[in-house]
Amino acid sequence: MYKIDLNSDIGESFGNYTIGNDAGIIPLITAANAACGYHAGDPMVMDKVARMAAENHVALGAHPGYPDLMGFGRRKMNLSYDEVKNYVKYQIGALGAFAKTYGLKLHHVAPHGAMGNQCQNDEQISNAIIDAVLDYDPDLIIYYCAGAVLGEIAEDRGLRTCCEIFADRAYMDDLSLVPRKMEGAMITDEDLAIRRCIRMVKEGKVTSINGKELDIKGQTLCVHGDGEKALLFVQKIRKAFTDEGISIQTFE
C-alpha cells in the first residue's frame, strides 16, 4: 500500500495581516507546520493554530525560520551556530507552550524558507537545528527536504526523520528547490502538480526543471499554505490520492 503524510505550512498570518486559509486547510491535512513568530505568526495566531490542530487531530510541528518578518524568512542570513541553535530552540519552546495548553505534544520540526534551503548542504546549520531539537525533545521528528544533508545528520545522531517532497515547487538537478526568483519555480497548474505528486509517491521519480529524471524519496508531502491555490491543491490532492489508492496518514 502506498501512503503519505500530508502537511502544510500554517499560522503565517501576523497582526492585522492574514495569510493563507488555516481554518480551511487544517481539517484536510495530517500534519501542520506552524510558524513560530520569527518569519511569520504571532502569539494569537499560534494559539489559534494549536487549538485547531487539537480539534482536528492533526499533528502539530514547529516551522522555525530566520528572524525576518519583512522577508518572510526567505532571505539568507549569516548567523553563528549558537544563534541558529538558540533561535530554533526559542521558537520550538514557544509553540510547545501553546501545544501544551490544548493537550498536544509537538510532533516534528520543519525548518522554514532560507533556513530550510541552507540545510540542503550546510552541515553547521543542520547540526545547530539538531542540537536545538535534542535539547528540547529528542522524540521530535525532523522533517527535511529530499536530498538535504539535514536528514543524513539527524539520522546519524539518533533522531527520527521524515523526508519531505513538495506539491507546488520545482526541483533543480541536485534535488534542491528551484529558487523562487527563477521562472518555473512554482507549479501553479494543480493538475500538473497532482500528476507529479502521484509519480513521486508511487514511482519515487520527479523530473527536474532541466528535464532530468531524478530519484526522490517522499514520506510527507507539503503544500505551502500561503499559496494562492493552497486550499484547492489540498482538496484535489486528497481526491486524487484516494482514487490512486494512496493512503494519507500521519507519519509516525
C-alpha positions in Angstrom: 0.0 0.0 0.0 1.2 3.5 -0.8 1.0 6.0 2.0 2.0 9.6 2.6 1.7 12.2 5.3 0.1 15.4 4.0 1.4 18.6 5.6 1.0 22.4 5.1 2.8 25.5 6.4 0.2 27.1 8.7 -0.1 30.0 11.0 1.7 32.5 8.8 -0.7 35.4 9.5 0.6 38.2 11.6 -1.2 41.0 13.5 -3.6 42.6 11.1 -2.2 40.7 8.1 -4.0 37.5 7.1 -2.0 34.9 5.0 -3.4 31.6 3.9 -6.6 29.8 4.9 -5.7 27.9 8.1 -9.3 27.1 9.0 -9.9 25.5 5.6 -6.7 23.6 5.3 -6.1 22.2 8.8 -9.1 19.8 8.7 -7.7 18.3 5.4 -4.1 17.6 6.4 -2.4 15.2 8.7 0.4 17.5 9.9 0.7 21.2 10.4 4.0 23.2 10.3 3.2 26.2 12.4 5.1 29.5 12.1 6.6 30.5 15.5 6.8 34.2 15.3 10.1 34.8 13.6 9.3 34.7 9.8 5.5 34.9 10.4 2.9 34.2 13.1 2.3 35.7 16.5 1.1 34.5 19.9 -2.6 34.9 18.9 -2.1 33.0 15.7 -0.1 30.3 17.3 -2.8 29.8 20.0 -5.5 29.5 17.3 -3.4 27.1 15.2 -2.7 24.8 18.2 -6.4 24.8 19.1 -7.5 23.9 15.6 -4.8 21.2 15.4 -6.1 19.6 18.6 -9.7 19.9 17.5 -9.0 18.2 14.1 -6.5 15.6 15.5 -3.7 17.0 13.3 -0.1 16.5 14.3 1.5 19.9 15.2 5.0 20.7 14.3 7.2 23.8 14.6 8.2 25.7 11.5 11.2 27.8 12.7 12.8 30.3 10.5 15.1 33.2 10.5 14.1 36.4 12.4 13.0 38.1 9.1 9.3 39.2 9.2 9.9 41.7 6.4 11.3 39.0 4.1 9.0 36.2 5.3 12.1 34.2 6.3 13.1 33.7 2.7 16.3 35.7 2.8 19.6 34.0 3.6 21.2 35.2 6.9 24.8 34.8 8.0 24.3 33.6 11.6 26.6 31.7 14.0 26.0 28.2 15.1 24.8 29.4 18.6 22.4 31.9 17.0 20.7 29.3 14.8 20.5 26.8 17.7 19.0 29.3 20.2 16.7 30.9 17.6 15.3 27.5 16.8 15.1 26.4 20.4 13.2 29.6 21.3 10.7 29.0 18.5 10.1 25.4 19.3 9.6 26.2 23.0 7.1 29.0 22.2 4.9 26.7 20.1 5.3 23.9 22.6 3.7 26.1 25.3 0.6 26.6 23.1 0.5 23.0 22.2 0.6 22.0 25.9 -2.4 24.3 26.5 -4.5 22.1 24.3 -3.1 18.7 25.4 -0.8 18.3 22.4 2.8 17.2 22.3 4.8 18.7 19.4 5.3 16.1 16.7 8.0 17.5 14.4 10.3 20.3 13.4 10.4 21.5 9.8 12.9 24.3 9.1 11.3 27.2 7.1 12.4 29.1 4.0 16.0 30.2 3.7 17.0 28.2 6.8 15.5 25.0 5.4 17.1 25.6 2.0 20.5 26.0 3.6 20.0 22.7 5.3 20.4 21.1 1.8 24.2 21.4 2.1 25.2 23.3 5.2 26.3 20.9 8.0 26.8 23.7 10.6 23.2 25.0 10.3 21.9 21.4 10.2 23.8 20.5 13.4 22.6 23.7 15.1 19.0 22.8 14.4 19.5 19.2 15.5 21.2 20.3 18.8 18.2 22.6 19.5 15.8 19.7 19.0 17.9 17.4 21.1 18.0 20.0 23.9 14.2 20.4 23.8 12.8 16.9 23.0 14.7 14.2 21.2 11.4 12.5 20.4 10.6 15.2 17.8 10.8 14.1 14.2 12.9 16.1 11.8 11.1 17.0 8.5 13.8 17.6 5.9 13.7 18.4 2.2 14.6 15.5 -0.1 18.3 15.2 -0.6 19.2 17.5 2.2 22.2 16.8 4.4 20.0 17.7 7.4 18.3 14.3 7.1 21.5 12.3 7.0 23.0 14.1 10.0 19.8 13.8 12.0 19.6 10.1 11.4 23.3 9.7 12.3 22.7 11.5 15.6 19.8 9.3 16.5 16.8 11.4 15.6 13.8 10.2 13.6 13.4 11.8 10.2 10.7 12.3 7.6 11.6 13.1 4.0 9.6 16.0 2.6 8.5 16.5 -1.0 6.6 19.5 -2.4 3.4 19.6 -4.4 3.9 23.2 -5.7 7.7 23.6 -6.2 10.0 22.6 -9.0 13.4 20.8 -8.4 16.9 21.5 -9.6 19.1 18.7 -10.8 20.5 18.1 -7.3 17.0 17.9 -5.7 17.3 21.4 -4.2 14.3 23.6 -4.8 14.3 26.0 -7.7 14.9 29.5 -6.3 11.7 31.4 -6.2 13.1 34.2 -8.4 13.6 31.8 -11.3 10.8 31.2 -13.8 9.1 27.9 -13.2 9.9 27.7 -9.5 6.3 27.5 -8.5 3.9 24.9 -10.1 0.6 26.7 -10.4 -1.2 24.2 -12.5 -2.9 22.0 -9.9 -3.4 19.1 -12.4 0.3 19.1 -13.3 1.2 19.3 -9.6 -1.0 16.3 -8.7 0.4 14.2 -11.5 3.9 15.0 -10.2 2.8 14.1 -6.6 1.4 10.8 -7.6 4.6 9.9 -9.5 6.8 10.9 -6.6 4.8 8.8 -4.2 4.2 5.7 -6.4 7.4 5.7 -8.6 9.9 7.6 -6.5 10.6 9.8 -9.5 10.5 13.5 -10.4 11.5 15.5 -13.4 13.8 18.4 -12.7 13.3 21.9 -14.2 16.0 21.0 -16.7 14.2 17.8 -17.8 16.5 15.3 -15.8 14.8 12.3 -14.3 15.6 12.1 -10.6 15.1 9.6 -7.8 13.2 11.1 -4.9 12.0 9.7 -1.6 8.8 11.1 -0.1 7.3 10.4 3.3 5.5 13.7 3.7 4.0 15.9 1.0 3.9 19.7 1.6 1.5 22.2 0.2 2.6 25.8 1.0 -0.3 27.3 3.0 0.4 30.8 1.7 -0.1 29.8 -1.9 -3.0 31.3 -3.9 -4.3 27.8 -4.7 -3.3 26.1 -1.5 -6.8 25.0 -0.4 -7.7 23.9 -3.9 -4.4 21.9 -4.1 -5.1 20.1 -0.8 -8.7 19.3 -1.8 -7.7 17.9 -5.2 -4.7 16.0 -3.8 -6.9 14.2 -1.3 -9.4 13.2 -4.0 -6.6 12.1 -6.5 -4.8 10.1 -3.8 -7.9 8.3 -2.8 -8.5 7.4 -6.5 -4.9 6.2 -6.8 -5.0 4.1 -3.7 -2.6 6.3 -1.8 -3.4 6.4 1.9 -3.0 9.8 3.7 -1.8 9.3 7.3 0.3 11.0 9.9 4.0 10.0 9.8 4.9 8.1 13.0 
